[in-house]
Amino acid sequence: MRSLRWLGLAAGAILLLAGTVMVFEAFDRHSDSVSDTIRPFLITMAPVWAVAIAGTIVLLRHPTK
């Protein structure tokens, strides 16, 4: 069961990284300046990464009795 958890976390990390790259490319495609790319990208991806990190912490936490 433990290896299945690590496999799921690794698959999730790969999907998160691929999604992050695709979102960045989508914002960069139609921008004229760096601030037109970075600001919306951070506003969009910061909550996604925060939830992903929080979920990982919850999944990796040792159960307490």
C-alpha positions as CSV (number, residue, x, y, z in Angstrom):
1,M,0.0,0.0,0.0
2,R,2.9,2.3,0.8
3,S,4.5,1.9,-2.6
4,L,1.1,2.6,-4.3
5,R,0.9,5.9,-2.3
6,W,4.4,6.9,-3.6
7,L,3.5,5.9,-7.1
8,G,0.3,8.1,-7.0
9,L,2.3,11.0,-5.6
10,A,4.9,10.7,-8.3
11,A,2.2,10.5,-11.0
12,G,0.5,13.6,-9.5
13,A,3.8,15.5,-9.4
14,I,4.4,14.7,-13.1
15,L,0.9,15.9,-14.0
16,L,1.3,19.0,-11.9
17,L,4.6,19.9,-13.6
18,A,3.2,19.2,-17.1
19,G,0.1,21.3,-16.3
20,T,2.2,24.1,-15.0
21,V,4.3,24.2,-18.2
22,M,1.1,24.2,-20.3
23,V,-0.5,27.0,-18.3
24,F,2.7,29.1,-18.6
25,E,2.8,28.5,-22.4
26,A,-0.8,29.5,-22.7
27,F,-0.2,32.8,-20.9
28,D,3.0,33.5,-22.7
29,R,1.4,32.9,-26.1
30,H,-0.7,36.1,-26.0
31,S,1.4,38.4,-23.9
32,D,3.4,41.4,-24.9
33,S,5.6,41.8,-21.8
34,V,7.0,39.8,-19.0
35,S,4.5,41.2,-16.5
36,D,1.6,40.2,-18.8
37,T,2.9,36.6,-18.4
38,I,4.2,36.3,-14.9
39,R,1.4,38.0,-12.9
40,P,-1.6,36.0,-14.3
41,F,0.5,32.8,-14.2
42,L,1.3,33.3,-10.5
43,I,-2.3,34.2,-9.6
44,T,-3.4,31.1,-11.4
45,M,-0.8,28.5,-10.3
46,A,0.0,29.6,-6.7
47,P,-3.3,28.2,-5.3
48,V,-2.9,25.0,-7.4
49,W,0.6,24.4,-6.0
50,A,-0.6,25.3,-2.5
51,V,-3.4,22.7,-2.6
52,A,-1.0,20.2,-4.1
53,I,1.6,20.7,-1.4
54,A,-1.0,20.6,1.4
55,G,-2.4,17.4,0.0
56,T,1.0,15.8,-0.2
57,I,1.7,16.8,3.4
58,V,-1.6,15.2,4.5
59,L,-0.9,12.0,2.6
60,L,2.6,11.7,3.9
61,R,1.8,12.5,7.5
62,H,2.1,9.5,9.9
63,P,-1.2,8.5,11.4
64,T,-1.4,9.3,15.1
65,K,-3.5,7.3,17.5
